[in-house]
Amino acid sequence: MTQQNENRRIDKEQWDQQLAKLAYFEDISGMVAGVGTADQGLIYSKALGKKNVETGEEMQVDDVFHMASVTKLFVGTSVLQLWERGLCDLEEPVISYLPWLRMGDPRLAQITVRQLLSHTSGMPDVRDYGWDRPETDDLALRRYLESEEVAQARLLWSPGESRFAYSNMGYEILGALIAALSGVSFETYVERELLKPLGMKDSTLLTFQRDLSQICAPHVKNQDKQIVLAPHYPYNRAHGPSSTLTTNLGDMKKWAVAHLNRTLLKESTYEMAWTEQATVPNNGEKICLSWFRREQEGYVLYGHEGTDDGFRASFWICPEIGYFSHVSANLSGAPVKKITRQLFSWYLASGSR
């Protein structure tokens, strides 16, 4: 791995120009992109555009973004840590650990921890995230899971059919599972067991404790295709496990290197985590245990996308060559996955020099 990467020569000026063209033609308000390896850390980083289009503040490489569903990788890693410690069984029905959980469908009793991790439980998705009425107290997640929306929900199909249906609701349940097994809140567990050990000092799940003026503002396009500020910041502690991590490129580098070096879980656990569980119908990718798996130019990559009002994120690693990339944008619909794919192509091409 090291030798492969040492032979690569990044043409930063060329990458800067190509990335600027992509950002321009895709009309992205602001973004930060980075590429690196397990042995060298970040080897390329670039900030483009505005942190806030109203103030005109320029984007910086260390600016903080909302990660949206990239948060789910932290949920998955936490659950697998607890599984390694013998605190849960992936094949056990989740209500064995959360006996208070109720749904308008008796098949809830069949849903296992593994099925929630892999979006194969048949669980429906969240309908209303409440960005306009955020809750911040410790009981917010429990209240959501005891709300009418969950209590009246019905499964899309029976668990065990190995069919994929993306469910943020399922990941809220996993957050409650982490709290029940660890004896602390979901956010406290992630802070204690993942963020602090990795030195991710610019990261938190409790975004409401940040000064929002100090992090990237969310943007959308209005009916005239003009970029404007989003009406609400996408934070609600009731949906912490599915979406509320805020962080920056430097901390995501630490997250990537930890997984490439397999320091957070046992080797055998990583093999299990990266084993496909079902096919994603719309793009042919595979879902594993919280990680998505895709192929590009003969290599296998694992990662996750993030999409919320005003933000997009794309995080991928390629264990075979110790590679990672991360792209964040502060605009709804920004094609960050397209950009991460392009970065990987540029990186592979750099090996021919």
Secondary structure as GFF3:
##gff-version 3
##sequence-region A 1 353
A	DSSP	alpha_helix	2	6	.	.	.	ID=ss1
A	DSSP	alpha_helix	12	25	.	.	.	ID=ss2
A	DSSP	beta_strand	30	37	.	.	.	ID=ss3
A	DSSP	beta_strand	41	52	.	.	.	ID=ss4
A	DSSP	beta_strand	57	58	.	.	.	ID=ss5
A	DSSP	beta_strand	65	66	.	.	.	ID=ss6
A	DSSP	three_ten_helix	68	71	.	.	.	ID=ss7
A	DSSP	alpha_helix	72	84	.	.	.	ID=ss8
A	DSSP	three_ten_helix	94	96	.	.	.	ID=ss9
A	DSSP	three_ten_helix	106	110	.	.	.	ID=ss10
A	DSSP	alpha_helix	113	117	.	.	.	ID=ss11
A	DSSP	alpha_helix	140	145	.	.	.	ID=ss12
A	DSSP	alpha_helix	148	151	.	.	.	ID=ss13
A	DSSP	alpha_helix	168	182	.	.	.	ID=ss14
A	DSSP	alpha_helix	186	190	.	.	.	ID=ss15
A	DSSP	pi_helix	191	195	.	.	.	ID=ss16
A	DSSP	alpha_helix	196	198	.	.	.	ID=ss17
A	DSSP	three_ten_helix	207	209	.	.	.	ID=ss18
A	DSSP	three_ten_helix	212	214	.	.	.	ID=ss19
A	DSSP	beta_strand	219	221	.	.	.	ID=ss20
A	DSSP	beta_strand	227	229	.	.	.	ID=ss21
A	DSSP	three_ten_helix	237	239	.	.	.	ID=ss22
A	DSSP	alpha_helix	240	243	.	.	.	ID=ss23
A	DSSP	beta_strand	246	247	.	.	.	ID=ss24
A	DSSP	alpha_helix	249	260	.	.	.	ID=ss25
A	DSSP	alpha_helix	267	273	.	.	.	ID=ss26
A	DSSP	beta_strand	278	279	.	.	.	ID=ss27
A	DSSP	beta_strand	286	287	.	.	.	ID=ss28
A	DSSP	beta_strand	292	296	.	.	.	ID=ss29
A	DSSP	beta_strand	299	308	.	.	.	ID=ss30
A	DSSP	beta_strand	311	318	.	.	.	ID=ss31
A	DSSP	beta_strand	323	329	.	.	.	ID=ss32
A	DSSP	alpha_helix	336	349	.	.	.	ID=ss33
A	DSSP	three_ten_helix	350	352	.	.	.	ID=ss34
###
